[in-house]
Amino acid sequence: MVDPQEGSLRFRKSTLFSGLTWVTESSRYPGSNSDMHWNAWAGDGTLYTVDDDGQNFGSEWNFANFLRVEGTPPNHVVTLVSQFPNLKRSADTRLTRYVDGALAVGDRLFVAAYDYDFAAPGFDFDTVNLMSPHGGVVALMYSDDGGNTWLGTPDAEVGPDDYFLGPRFAGLAFVAFGPGYEGVPEALGDYVYALSNDINWETGDNIFLARAPKATVGDRSTWEFFASHGEGASSIENPRWSSREDESRPILRDPGRIGHPTMTYSAAIGRFILTYGTDSVPHTLNTPHDVAKSTWDKRAELHVLEGPTPWGPWGLVHHDPAWEYPHTPYLPQVPTKWLDPDGMGGWMLFSGDWVVGNMKGEYYGFMTRRFRLTPLDTSIDSDGQHS
């Protein structure tokens, strides 16, 4: 039996919202056939996504794809821009390269190239493949022509000794603000913020947070890592940051349950929306192979939390222990461009399952579904404003 209360017992409940309501059914964009879809909102108003493993709209299959998304669901139009022709997989066959972490600062676009590390000793490839342990971010590529061409592309020889970011940040996603990364609250400074889970793609233990000045996001030496909430009465507003990645500390823990997390700032209500999915059976190397094959990727959970800062504190808004069942979706995110004007709802973007054979692939791709947040009480009025 699935206990719908299990997720709510792991977190304090939101003091602003009592839940999330779906307004529409889920919809797959016709012709899309890739997954992940990390998004970035460029300064010119265009939304872009970076995708993995697919062949969108009749293209050749590729492990890295870059899409342009114009308009808002259900009237959005998705087109393929690039398949990163200069990006090659690692020369080390134990590493498998993909892309994540889309970002726009003005009209400059960034995309992270990252590795999964399949060098887990004593386990067969199939099990490790299902687990996909984090390796690290190889490099931040960038484009000044709308994603048609990319600079800073790492070559196949770049390996763990040269990583831009390590395993705690391999599943990189950038906190979403306004177009071109405008609209960051003044208290957060002139920084870009990024987050990741650890361990592996779908069932990590922690979420970590980092930041870098907007002007130097491509310079690794300028990155800082959330190290603690600081001290005193203003500890939430004044965290401690460290230049050392190994001093990073979690902004949230949910052992064995954190898939790639994403975060969006809803300016109209002044709150950060944190979302992540997970397979209901954690991906660990302690799981026997036959159990892994029969249970992993068979049921997904969805978590939606909210908080006043990118480092919390977090309150649970919504937990679905059988999200989209019998499908197993992943990587939920809320593009800032698709938020409602009152900040109380919008469109969720996510990926459909790729492992349910009897679904014939019709669910695997660029998925959207409209939602609304339910106010807990009169602390937020019908216009989405604090009263």
Secondary structure, 3 states (H helix, E strand, C coil): CCCCCHHHHCCCECCCEEEEEECCCCEECCCCCCEEEEEEECCCCCEEEEEEEECHHHCCCEEEEEEEEECCCCCCEEEEEECCCCCCCCCCCCEEEEEEEEEEECCEEEEEEEEEECCCCCCCHHHHHHHCEEEEEEEEEEECCCCCCCECCCCCCCCHHHCCECHHHCCCEECECCHHHCCCCHHHCCEEEEEEECCECCCEEEEEEEEEEHHHCCCHHHCEEEEECCCCCCCCCCCEEECCHHHCCCCEEEEEEECCCEEEEECCCCEEEEEEEEECCCCCCCCCHHHHHHHCCCCEEEEEEEECCCCCCCEEEEEECCCCCCCCCEEEECCHHHECCCCCEEEEEEECCCCCHHHCCCCCCEEEEEEEEEECCCCECCCCCEC
